[in-house]
Amino acid sequence: MSKTDVLKETDKPSGKKAPKGGFTEQFDAEPAKNKKNKKKKKGIRLWQLFIIVVLLTLTLVYFGGVLYFSKHFTPNSYMNGYNVGMCSVKEVEDKLALDRESYELNVYYIGGEEKLKVGQGSLRTEFAAPVEDSLKLQNPFLWLGNIFSKDEFKAGYVAKFDKGILREYINGLEFMDVDQMRPSKNATVEMKDGEVVVTKAEQGNRLDIERTYEVIEQAINENAHSVDLYAYGCYVPPELTEDSPEIKELVRKCEDFLDLQCAVCFGDYKYIIPRDELSKIGYLSSNGTIQISQNNVESLTNRLYDKYATLEHPRIFTTHYGRVVTIEDGYYGWEFDPESLFSELYYSLTQKTDFEITPDFSSVGYYMDENGDIGNTYVEVDLSGQHVWMYVNGTIVAEADCVSGMYPSMTTPAGIYPIDHKSSPAKLVGENKEYETVVQYWIQFYPGIGLHDATWRGAFGGNIYTYDGSHGCVNLPYDAVATMYEYAEDGMPVILYW
């Protein structure tokens, strides 16, 4: 075996190059394990290359987004309710322009409303702050996060106007027409139908022009969409309302006046001037004092005279049997001077204090109330029925048949007369002294004529007066006239009718 052969058999190839000057034989064959490792290392480099490419792409996309969203709003961004994501500042301004330019101010006035729109009276709108300022609030480096969260902005705007032009425009609106404005009415106080009546103040539509300008301008400056001129005190208010101290004081004065106790006395009867009458007599003057109407006092005096001056006035009388008769004759009743009463009444009312006055009577009756001067105490003589009743306080205290004056020569006078005196006994003497008769009870109601006993008569009533009547007196049975005499009083009315 040669040296060369020995080497070939004993030495194991190492895969390394032979040293120079050493072995001359080269080995090209590579072990299988080394080839496998070599392929593995080549596969890792491709995967890494893929990752690098992806990362580079994402990085480019991200920074591209950063660059883009430095001038655009990020996704899911909203402004004034509009989706402005991916929009530039100019695009957002255009999108919001419709809202901004549609601004209008509703001016409410008494009786209607007026709309003040952009373009009218130099009215215009501008953004309160540039839209770009909102964009700067966003961090473009965080644009990816905004995809999953909502970002909201409010773009305000302000209204602008030229003061002089705007006022000129406002002045031409319908509600500013001075000729159509009516002033407010103050609350008023009056006395009516016995009550104090307060008429509420009435708001007019007269505007305070300067105040109106200022309120509308302020509303525009505040970007308000409506303004109520009445609520903001643009209308000239009434000076006096029902709650004003001056009105309350007038009410007090009127109430005090209507509460006055003003009486006109007719004997025991007092006519109290009622509140409804006082409310006609008194009135409030322009200076807030209560004045007395002479005309109305005169009217009241005349009514008092017509009702209570009953002397020689016809009366409606309901007889014992319920028949209604008119008594026209007689001289019973009340009489006074109306002019004197007017003067005293007017003066007393001007003092505005309680008073009682009595008219200057030239004749007085026995009784008076609101229903008349007869009352329920009187003597009733039915000449046609030849019967007499005496009522005292509504109760018959005596009654009897009678014999009146001879008909028709000496007829007892019909009418209403007062008892002017009574006496017991009394001597009756004829006009020409053709007779003298003594009676026990004499009740005179007419000169020379009265009620008296007639003991010489055997009968009363019927038609005796037509053939054996008296000389004008009313003859009565003794017992009946005795009772009447007991109750008879001066002034008591005697009512005689057919």
Backbone hydrogen bonds, N-H to C=O, Kabsch-Sander energy under -0.5 kcal/mol:
donor,donor_aa,acceptor,acceptor_aa,energy
6,V,2,S,-2.7
7,L,3,K,-2.2
8,K,4,T,-1.9
9,E,5,D,-1.8
10,T,6,V,-2.6
11,D,7,L,-2.1
22,G,19,P,-2.9
28,D,26,Q,-0.6
35,K,31,P,-1.0
36,K,32,A,-1.5
37,N,33,K,-1.8
38,K,34,N,-1.7
39,K,35,K,-1.5
40,K,36,K,-1.7
41,K,37,N,-2.0
42,K,38,K,-1.2
43,G,39,K,-1.5
44,I,40,K,-1.4
45,R,41,K,-1.1
46,L,42,K,-0.8
47,W,43,G,-1.3
48,Q,44,I,-2.2
49,L,45,R,-1.6
50,F,46,L,-1.8
51,I,47,W,-2.4
52,I,48,Q,-2.6
53,V,49,L,-2.1
54,V,50,F,-2.5
55,L,51,I,-3.0
56,L,52,I,-2.6
57,T,53,V,-2.4
58,L,54,V,-2.9
59,T,55,L,-2.5
60,L,56,L,-2.4
61,V,57,T,-2.7
62,Y,58,L,-3.1
63,F,59,T,-2.8
64,G,60,L,-2.1
65,G,61,V,-2.7
66,V,62,Y,-2.7
67,L,63,F,-2.4
68,Y,64,G,-2.5
69,F,65,G,-3.6
70,S,67,L,-0.5
71,K,68,Y,-1.6
73,F,87,C,-2.4
77,S,74,T,-0.7
78,Y,151,D,-3.1
79,M,82,Y,-2.6
80,N,153,F,-2.1
82,Y,79,M,-2.3
84,V,77,S,-2.3
84,V,82,Y,-0.8
85,G,77,S,-1.0
86,M,73,F,-3.0
87,C,84,V,-2.0
89,V,71,K,-0.6
92,V,88,S,-2.3
93,E,89,V,-2.5
94,D,90,K,-2.3
95,K,91,E,-1.9
96,L,92,V,-2.3
97,A,93,E,-1.0
98,L,94,D,-0.6
100,R,96,L,-2.4
101,E,97,A,-2.9
102,S,98,L,-0.9
102,S,99,D,-0.6
103,Y,100,R,-1.0
105,L,116,L,-2.8
106,N,104,E,-0.6
106,N,225,H,-2.7
107,V,105,L,-0.7
107,V,114,E,-3.8
108,Y,106,N,-0.8
108,Y,227,V,-3.0
109,Y,112,G,-2.5
112,G,109,Y,-2.3
114,E,107,V,-2.5
116,L,105,L,-2.7
117,K,115,K,-0.6
118,V,103,Y,-1.2
119,G,123,L,-3.1
120,Q,117,K,-2.2
123,L,120,Q,-1.5
124,R,160,K,-2.5
126,E,158,V,-2.9
128,A,156,G,-2.7
129,A,156,G,-0.7
133,D,130,P,-1.3
134,S,130,P,-0.6
134,S,131,V,-0.8
135,L,131,V,-1.6
136,K,132,E,-2.1
137,L,133,D,-0.6
137,L,134,S,-0.8
138,Q,135,L,-1.8
142,L,139,N,-2.2
143,W,140,P,-1.4
145,G,142,L,-0.6
146,N,142,L,-1.3
147,I,143,W,-0.5
147,I,144,L,-1.1
148,F,145,G,-1.4
151,D,76,N,-2.4
152,E,150,K,-0.5
153,F,78,Y,-2.4
155,A,153,F,-0.5
156,G,154,K,-0.8
158,V,126,E,-3.8
159,A,220,I,-0.6
160,K,124,R,-3.6
163,K,161,F,-0.7
166,L,162,D,-3.1
167,R,163,K,-2.4
168,E,164,G,-1.9
169,Y,165,I,-2.1
170,I,166,L,-2.8
171,N,167,R,-2.5
172,G,168,E,-0.6
172,G,169,Y,-1.1
173,L,170,I,-2.0
176,M,173,L,-1.6
177,D,174,E,-1.8
178,V,176,M,-0.8
180,Q,177,D,-1.5
181,M,178,V,-1.4
185,K,202,E,-3.1
187,A,240,L,-2.9
188,T,199,T,-1.8
190,E,197,V,-2.2
192,K,190,E,-0.6
192,K,195,E,-2.9
195,E,192,K,-2.0
197,V,190,E,-3.3
197,V,195,E,-0.7
198,V,196,V,-0.6
199,T,188,T,-2.5
199,T,197,V,-0.6
200,K,198,V,-0.6
202,E,185,K,-2.4
203,Q,201,A,-0.5
205,N,182,R,-1.3
206,R,182,R,-1.0
207,L,205,N,-0.6
208,D,234,C,-3.6
209,I,207,L,-1.0
212,T,208,D,-2.4
213,Y,209,I,-2.3
214,E,210,E,-2.3
215,V,211,R,-2.4
216,I,212,T,-2.2
217,E,213,Y,-2.5
218,Q,214,E,-2.4
219,A,215,V,-2.2
220,I,216,I,-2.1
221,N,217,E,-2.4
222,E,218,Q,-1.7
223,N,220,I,-1.9
224,A,219,A,-2.7
227,V,106,N,-2.5
229,L,108,Y,-2.8
229,L,227,V,-0.7
232,Y,228,D,-1.7
233,G,230,Y,-1.8
234,C,229,L,-2.7
236,V,206,R,-2.9
244,S,241,T,-1.9
248,K,244,S,-2.2
249,E,245,P,-2.1
250,L,246,E,-1.8
251,V,247,I,-2.3
252,R,248,K,-2.0
253,K,249,E,-2.2
254,C,250,L,-2.4
255,E,251,V,-2.6
256,D,252,R,-2.5
257,F,253,K,-2.0
258,L,254,C,-2.7
259,D,255,E,-1.5
260,L,257,F,-1.5
262,C,260,L,-0.9
263,A,261,Q,-0.6
263,A,355,F,-2.6
264,V,271,Y,-2.3
265,C,263,A,-0.5
265,C,357,I,-2.9
266,F,269,Y,-3.6
269,Y,266,F,-1.8
271,Y,264,V,-3.1
271,Y,269,Y,-0.5
272,I,270,K,-0.9
273,I,262,C,-3.2
273,I,271,Y,-0.6
278,L,274,P,-2.4
279,S,275,R,-2.4
280,K,277,E,-0.9
281,I,277,E,-1.8
282,G,278,L,-2.9
283,Y,291,Q,-2.1
285,S,289,T,-3.1
288,G,285,S,-1.8
291,Q,283,Y,-3.3
291,Q,289,T,-0.6
293,S,281,I,-3.0
293,S,291,Q,-0.5
294,Q,292,I,-0.7
297,V,293,S,-2.1
298,E,294,Q,-2.7
299,S,295,N,-2.3
300,L,296,N,-2.3
301,T,297,V,-2.6
302,N,298,E,-2.4
303,R,299,S,-1.9
304,L,300,L,-2.6
305,Y,301,T,-2.5
306,D,302,N,-2.7
307,K,303,R,-2.0
308,Y,304,L,-3.1
309,A,305,Y,-2.1
310,T,308,Y,-1.5
311,L,334,W,-2.6
312,E,332,Y,-0.6
313,H,310,T,-2.4
315,R,327,I,-2.2
317,F,315,R,-0.6
317,F,325,V,-3.3
319,T,317,F,-0.6
319,T,323,R,-3.4
322,G,319,T,-2.0
325,V,317,F,-3.3
325,V,323,R,-0.6
327,I,315,R,-3.3
327,I,325,V,-0.6
328,E,326,T,-0.7
331,Y,416,I,-0.7
332,Y,416,I,-1.5
335,E,363,S,-2.6
337,D,360,D,-1.1
341,L,337,D,-1.9
342,F,338,P,-2.7
343,S,339,E,-2.1
344,E,340,S,-2.1
345,L,341,L,-2.9
346,Y,342,F,-3.1
347,Y,343,S,-2.1
348,S,344,E,-2.2
349,L,345,L,-2.2
350,T,346,Y,-1.8
351,Q,347,Y,-0.9
351,Q,348,S,-0.7
352,K,349,L,-1.2
353,T,348,S,-0.7
355,F,261,Q,-1.8
357,I,263,A,-2.5
361,F,359,P,-1.5
362,S,335,E,-2.8
363,S,335,E,-1.6
366,Y,491,G,-0.6
367,Y,373,D,-0.6
369,D,372,G,-1.8
372,G,369,D,-1.3
377,T,374,I,-0.8
378,Y,391,Y,-1.3
379,V,493,P,-2.4
380,E,389,W,-3.0
381,V,495,I,-3.3
382,D,380,E,-0.5
382,D,387,H,-2.8
383,L,381,V,-1.0
383,L,497,Y,-2.8
384,S,497,Y,-0.7
386,Q,382,D,-1.2
387,H,382,D,-1.5
388,V,400,A,-2.8
389,W,380,E,-2.4
390,M,398,A,-2.8
391,Y,378,Y,-3.1
391,Y,389,W,-0.5
392,V,395,T,-3.0
394,G,376,N,-3.3
395,T,392,V,-1.6
397,V,390,M,-2.7
397,V,395,T,-0.6
398,A,390,M,-1.1
400,A,388,V,-2.1
402,C,386,Q,-1.9
403,V,475,N,-1.5
406,M,470,S,-3.1
407,Y,465,Y,-2.2
410,M,406,M,-2.5
411,T,408,P,-0.6
415,G,496,L,-2.4
416,I,329,D,-1.6
417,Y,494,V,-2.2
419,I,492,M,-2.0
420,D,418,P,-0.5
420,D,444,Q,-1.9
421,H,444,Q,-1.1
423,S,442,W,-2.3
426,A,439,V,-2.7
428,L,426,A,-0.5
428,L,437,T,-4.7
429,V,427,K,-0.5
430,G,435,Y,-2.9
433,K,430,G,-1.9
437,T,428,L,-3.2
439,V,426,A,-3.1
439,V,437,T,-0.5
442,W,423,S,-2.2
443,I,451,L,-2.4
444,Q,421,H,-2.2
445,F,449,I,-2.0
446,Y,449,I,-2.0
449,I,446,Y,-3.2
451,L,443,I,-2.8
452,H,474,V,-1.9
453,D,441,Y,-0.9
454,A,476,L,-1.5
457,R,454,A,-1.8
461,G,402,C,-1.6
464,I,461,G,-1.4
466,T,463,N,-2.1
467,Y,464,I,-1.7
468,D,464,I,-3.7
469,G,465,Y,-0.5
470,S,404,S,-2.1
474,V,450,G,-2.6
475,N,403,V,-2.9
475,N,473,C,-0.7
476,L,452,H,-2.3
481,V,477,P,-2.2
482,A,478,Y,-2.1
483,T,479,D,-1.8
484,M,480,A,-2.1
485,Y,481,V,-2.5
486,E,482,A,-1.4
487,Y,483,T,-1.4
488,A,484,M,-2.0
491,G,419,I,-3.7
492,M,489,E,-1.9
494,V,417,Y,-3.2
495,I,379,V,-3.3
496,L,415,G,-3.1
496,L,494,V,-0.6
497,Y,381,V,-1.9
